[in-house]
Amino acid sequence: MSSDAVTVAGVRVPDTKLAREADELVRDTTSELIYHHSRRVFFFGALQGRNRDLSYDPELLYVGALFHDLGLNERFHDSGRRFEVDSADEARRFLTARGVPEDSVRRVWTAIALHTTPGVPEFLEPEVALVTAGVEYDVLGIGFDDVAQSDRADIVSLHPRPDFKRRILEAFTYGVAPKPETTFGNVKADVLAHYVPGFERGDFVRTILDSQWEQ
């Protein structure tokens, strides 16, 4: 699947060298499941941007959407970092190597790093808000009726989601189970609690009460 000149539901994939290189890199280094999901995140994020009357850089939104789950790959299993940060760092390396301005790099990094931290991205730059909006739409169905059924059908026709709910949860488990300590205080603790026998989630209250402070 090439990024070249594709328009779906009135949303055009950026037809730039940067976008094409990002598309090729992600397509070649991650699973078909994650690639299709990431492209849907771009389309749904862009449509939510239209709904919210947000002005955003389509190229930055595209790169953020493409890279947002790259940190689930096996080569990051022993990084010791949250997969969101691994994904964001990969995007930063990609963009910096191509001379993208630092403020643009920062926006993409932040969009990816915060995409599983609800209640924050919506108040930041449009690219940050819309990567999360696209993820929340495709994974959680948040704002489902905000996108017309015909637009939704066109996007899913281009990037199908067979058995997506089960398969994306498997992908999350695969990417995060090797470093369970990184789930403290974030939504991936829910995933491991469901799918990894014996997993014990970190407890914020116990962490405070059991610290070395006397009071």
Secondary structure in CASP SS format (residue, H / E / C, confidence):
PFRMAT SS
TARGET T0000
AUTHOR 0000-0000-0000
METHOD secondary structure of the structure
MODEL  1
M C 1.00
S C 1.00
S C 1.00
D C 1.00
A C 1.00
V C 1.00
T E 1.00
V E 1.00
A C 1.00
G C 1.00
V E 1.00
R E 1.00
V C 1.00
P C 1.00
D C 1.00
T C 1.00
K H 1.00
L H 1.00
A H 1.00
R H 1.00
E H 1.00
A H 1.00
D H 1.00
E H 1.00
L H 1.00
V H 1.00
R H 1.00
D H 1.00
T H 1.00
T C 1.00
S C 1.00
E H 1.00
L H 1.00
I H 1.00
Y H 1.00
H H 1.00
H H 1.00
S H 1.00
R H 1.00
R H 1.00
V H 1.00
F H 1.00
F H 1.00
F H 1.00
G H 1.00
A H 1.00
L H 1.00
Q H 1.00
G H 1.00
R H 1.00
N H 1.00
R C 1.00
D C 1.00
L C 1.00
S C 1.00
Y C 1.00
D C 1.00
P H 1.00
E H 1.00
L H 1.00
L H 1.00
Y H 1.00
V H 1.00
G H 1.00
A H 1.00
L H 1.00
F H 1.00
H C 1.00
D C 1.00
L H 1.00
G H 1.00
L H 1.00
N C 1.00
E H 1.00
R H 1.00
F H 1.00
H C 1.00
D C 1.00
S C 1.00
G C 1.00
R C 1.00
R C 1.00
F H 1.00
E H 1.00
V H 1.00
D H 1.00
S H 1.00
A H 1.00
D H 1.00
E H 1.00
A H 1.00
R H 1.00
R H 1.00
F H 1.00
L H 1.00
T H 1.00
A H 1.00
R C 1.00
G C 1.00
V C 1.00
P C 1.00
E H 1.00
D H 1.00
S H 1.00
V H 1.00
R H 1.00
R H 1.00
V H 1.00
W H 1.00
T H 1.00
A H 1.00
I H 1.00
A H 1.00
L C 1.00
H C 1.00
T C 1.00
T C 1.00
P C 1.00
G C 1.00
V C 1.00
P H 1.00
E H 1.00
F H 1.00
L C 1.00
E C 1.00
P H 1.00
E H 1.00
V H 1.00
A H 1.00
L H 1.00
V H 1.00
T H 1.00
A H 1.00
G H 1.00
V H 1.00
E H 1.00
Y H 1.00
D H 1.00
V H 1.00
L H 1.00
G C 1.00
I C 1.00
G C 1.00
F H 1.00
D H 1.00
D H 1.00
V C 1.00
A C 1.00
Q H 1.00
S H 1.00
D H 1.00
R H 1.00
A H 1.00
D H 1.00
I H 1.00
V H 1.00
S H 1.00
L H 1.00
H C 1.00
P C 1.00
R C 1.00
P C 1.00
D C 1.00
F H 1.00
K H 1.00
R H 1.00
R H 1.00
I H 1.00
L H 1.00
E H 1.00
A H 1.00
F H 1.00
T H 1.00
Y H 1.00
G H 1.00
V H 1.00
A C 1.00
P C 1.00
K C 1.00
P H 1.00
E H 1.00
T H 1.00
T H 1.00
F C 1.00
G C 1.00
N C 1.00
V C 1.00
K H 1.00
A H 1.00
D H 1.00
V H 1.00
L H 1.00
A H 1.00
H H 1.00
Y H 1.00
V C 1.00
P C 1.00
G C 1.00
F C 1.00
E C 1.00
R C 1.00
G C 1.00
D C 1.00
F H 1.00
V H 1.00
R H 1.00
T H 1.00
I H 1.00
L H 1.00
D C 1.00
S C 1.00
Q C 1.00
W C 1.00
E C 1.00
Q C 1.00
END
